[in-house]
Amino acid sequence: MRDIQSFIFNLIKIHGADVVWIIALFFLGRIILRKIVKRAIKISLGGEQENQGQFKKRAKTLSSILIATGNVIIYIIILLMTLNLFGINIAPILAGAGIIGLAIGFGAQSLVKDFVSGLFILLENQYSVGDKVGIGNFEGEVLKITMRSTILRDEEGKTFYISNGLIKDVTNLSQSSRPKE
């Protein structure tokens, strides 16, 4: 027990300031991420004020996806900084991650297709959470949109998970089809 206390005390003495900086950067990064995402969403969707409800749903969907992605990046950076702080050489980790990423990229082309399709679904505002849509043979309310899939629930309570890469045609039954005069 004495050895553990001694180890922790020495660790704090040697790396205390660095640990405080890493923790501060973690929280600062999350705050900055949220502000950037809110500003980017407001700028990119700002011209669509005519339908405020749709705007809020779309902004909420886009911001949650961007914040989740940003948080993963922040966690990885903080982990690498912590490993480097304790003397672990992160260069082989980064090189290995690059090689693994390349291999996964080749092997997971359908996953990449799902992500790209999901991004365009969100950016083009094809549908949002809460909309009633028809996708292929499925019709229901959109429960959730992720970068990989869309989740629908029909009137009978059945839940459908549809890969975004498989979505070809969408009928949005919630958006008005009449032109504005």
N, C-alpha and C positions, 0 to 999 in steps of 0.2 A: 504494500500500500504506500509506503514511504517513497519507493522508486517511482510510482505513478505520479504522486504529487510533485516530486522533484522534476520529473520529465515535463509535466504541464507548466510548472513555474518557469523552467528554462525556455520552454517553447514560447510562452507569453513574453518573457524578457527579450528574447531574440527577435521574434516575429510579431509582437503585439501591434506595433504601428501598421505593419503591412496588412494584418488581418482586419484592423479597423478600416483601412483604406478599401480593402476588397468588399467589406460589408457595406460601406458608404457608397461605393460604385454600384453595387447590386441594387440598392434602393433608389439611387439617383437614376440609374439606367431604366428602371421600371417606371419611374415618374416621367422621365423624358419620353419614353416609348408611348405612354398613354397620351401625353400632350401632342406628340407628333401625329399619332394615329387620329386623334380627334380633329386636329387641324387639317390633315390630309383628306379625311372623309368630308369635312365641311367644304373644303375647296373643290374636291372632285364631284360632289353631289349637290353643290350649292345652287346650281341652276334649275333644280327640279323641285321648286317650292310649291308648284300647283297642287300636288297631292301630298300633303304633310304626313299623313299616316303611313303611306308607302315609303316616303323618305325616311321616317324614323325607323321603320322595320329594316329597311335596306342598310341604313347606317349602323344599326345595332348588329346586324349579321356580319357586315364587312369588318367592323371594328373588333368584334370578338375573335374573328379568324386572324386578323393582323396582330392583335395583342397576344394571342396564344402562340403564334409563330415567333414573334419577337421575344416572348418569355423563354422559349426553348433556346433561342440564340444566346440570350443573356445567361441562362443557366450553364450552357456549354462554355462560354467565355469565363465565367466565374470559376467553374470547375477546373479549367485549364490554368487559370491564374493561381488557384490554390495548390494544384499539383506542382506547378513551377516554384511556388513559394517554399514547398517542402523538399526541394531539390530533385524532383523527378523531371527528367528531360522530356519535354513535350514535343520535340521535333519528330521523333519516331511515331508518336501518337497521331500527330497531324498528317504525316506522310501515309500512315496506315489508314486513317480516316479518308484521305483522298482516294486511295486505291480501292477501298471498300465502297466508297460512294460511286466511283466509276463502275465497278462491277454491279452494284445494285441498280445503277441507272440503266445499264444494258439489260439486266434481268427483269426490271420492273417497268417496262415500257407502258403497260396498261395502267399502272399506278400513276405514272407521269401524265398519261392521257387524261385520267380522272382529275388530277390536280389542275391541269390546264383548262379542261372543260369547266370545272368548278369555278375557276377564276373568271372565265368569260360569262358564266351564268350570273355571277355576282356583279361584275362590272357593267354588263349590258342590262341589268335589272329585268331579267326574264321573269323571275318570280322571287318572292321573299317569304320569310317565315310568316305563317298565318294565311297565306293566299290559298285559294282552292284552285288546283291545277289538274290537267290531264297530261300524263307522260306515258306515251305508248298505250298499253292496255290498262294502265292504272289511273285512277282518279281519286283525289282526296285533298286534305288540307296538309300544307307543308309544315311539318313539325320542326325540322332542323335541316340546315344546309351546312355541310362541311366542304372542305376542299376536295374530298374524295367521293362523297355520296350525298344524296338527297333522301330524306326520310318523310314518307307520306302516311297519313292515316285516313282510311275511307270511312264512310258513314256507318258501316257495320263494326268499326273498331279495329279492323285489320291494319297492321303496320307493314309498310313496304319500304325496303332499303334498295335504292336504285343507284348504281354506280354512275357518276356524272359522265364518264366516258361513253356510256351506252345510250345516253339521252340524245335522241336525234330531233324529235319534234315535241314542242311543249305548247299546250293550250292553257293560257292563264285565264281562268274563269272569274277572277277577282278584278282584273283590270278592265276598264270600260273600253269597248271596241268602237264607240261612236266618235267621229272626229269632233273636236271642239270648234264651235263657231264664234 
